[in-house]
């Protein structure tokens, strides 16, 4: 199944409010045919894909070779799996179809699932390791701590998750992100459902428990055609008054609170923005945040598409935030997270700590299909101020620091510690 889609980026309109291109097709009468769906996909990609050369692929020929096979697919799921296999041949992120019958195919379960047990986990050194526990969550009440190794989730061990992440169609996306999303997908799910865990660490034998997923707060809608999102924002002061801001999506509903937090830390000796696990979001949000963090007018991104190149220029408000700035990223910090971290890094305004990001950095538009499904496709490629392209490359941290189970069990977050050291 398509498992890589993140909160889509906006159209190539950097100085306007978020706008989605709608293809207005009547859905009244009999159900639309597969041919009608394919025709919209073909026409949209042919006319709007950001690279008119399609990376050297003959898109029209590729489509014609696949069309009849897709029309004759055995069932609906096979049709949409095959359609995504076709789109994945283009070899880029932000290009897939989310079926109306499978909204979960968008991926990013830590943002789009309404139920969870309060566990964030990552694959570290060949094991599934708990990296964060939400206070008051089912996992916290069970006494599960960061650094705990999850041996099995609903009977599946790490090898099973690796196999799942390799099941076709495999999107052209960093396998580290796919694997971690597969793990998070098993921990999240419908509120009120159960998840069985087997876990342990160096000091305890394996334990087993069953936790019931609780309803997550922060429900909001991102855009028509996509499932609801569940937003998180954490703002606190660290040692010596250093500011800390963590959020899981560049969503308009969080923007005012994020900007207020940045203003509140105006006199702080430094600021840390934690984008670990943040899968992306809307252009106006990342632009507004970036504008608060630079000290003088500048061009931070250039967006290259069929309509030419658009420069995104920041005009910081007064007074500007001039203290040291550090951004923390990981293998699941995608899309807008990469543009913000990489953009500020390329300007020399921020240092980046963590591990290399997945390189899912294209500007996307969203088109509804005749059956109610959603096509996401890229209309522009982002270039940073230093000329670098993040798509397929990712943001390389200035200070590369990985988490490990032993430090987490000691209550230490090595990436956050490195960020604090840079600020100091």
C-alpha positions, 0 to 999 in steps of 0.5 A: 500500500502507499505508505509514504504520503505526508501532509501535502505541501501547497501550490506554487503560490508562496505569497498567497493563502493556501489554495488547492486546485480543484478539478470539478467533476460531477460524482452524481449518477452511476459510480465513475469508471476506472477509465474516468479516474485514469483519464484525470490522473493522466491529464493532470500529471501530463500537464502539471508535473513539475518536470516537463521531462519527467526525469527522462521517463516517457510518461505517456508511453508508461501510462499507455502500457499500464492503462488496460492492466489497471482497468482490468484489475481484479478488485478496487484495491488492486486497481489503486495499488497498481495506479500507485505503482504507476505513479511511483515509476516517476521516482519522486515524493508527493506523488500518489493516490489516496483512495476514498476507501483507504484514507489511511494510505496517506501514512504518518499515523502519528498525525492522522490516527485518532487513537494511541497509547502514548508511545513514540518509537524508533528503530535503533541499532536493530531494535524497536525502542521507545523514545518518548512516553506521553504523560497520562497515556495508557503506556505511562500508566503501565510504567513503560519508559523511554529506552524500553525495547518493544519486542513484539507489537500485536505479535509482530517483531522487527523482522515482520515490520521490515518485511511489511515495509518492503511489500509492493508497491514500495514508494521511492522514499527513504526506507528508514522513514517507511520502517518507522512509519510502519512501527508507528502505524501499529502503535496507533489506530482507532480509539478504543481498540487494543494493542498487545505489547511484549517489551523489556530492557537490559534489567528486566525479562520480557513483559507483556501487556495489552493497552487500549488506545485512547482518543487523542486530542487536537482533532482538526481538518487539514483539507477536503479529501484528507482524513482529520489530523491530531495536532500536538504542540509542546512549549517549555523552558529548558535550563538557563532559560533556553526556549523549546518548541515541538509540534507535529505538523505545520498546520494553520490551527497551530500557527498563532500559538507557535508564533506566540511561543516564539515571541515569548522567547524573544529574550531567551538566550537561545531557542530549540525547535524540535521537528522530530516526527513532523511530517510536514504541512502547509506553506504559509505556516512554515513561511510565517515561522521562518520569517520570525526567525531570520534577522534581515530580509532574505530569499530563503527558497526558490520554487522551480516549476513549469511556470518558472521560478518563484523566489520566497522572500522573508521580511522579518517583523521587528524586533527580530529574534537574534539569539542562537537557533538550533533545529532537531530533526530525524528520519521522519522529519519530512517535507515542510520540516526539511524546508524549514530546517534546511532553509535556515541552515543554508542561510547560516541562521540555524544549526541542525542536530540529529540524523539525516532527514528522508528527502521528501521535499517537493511542492504539491497540489491536491486534486479530487478524483471522480470517485472521491479519491485524492491525487497528490502530485508535485508542481515545483521543486524547492532549491535552498539559498545555497543552491542545494536541492533537498528532494532525494537528499535530505537535510544533513545535520551540522551535528549528527547525533543518534538516539540509543536505548541505554541513554534513553533508559537513563532519562537522557535525550542525546539529540536534545543535549547536543542542541542545548550544548550548541545554544550554550 
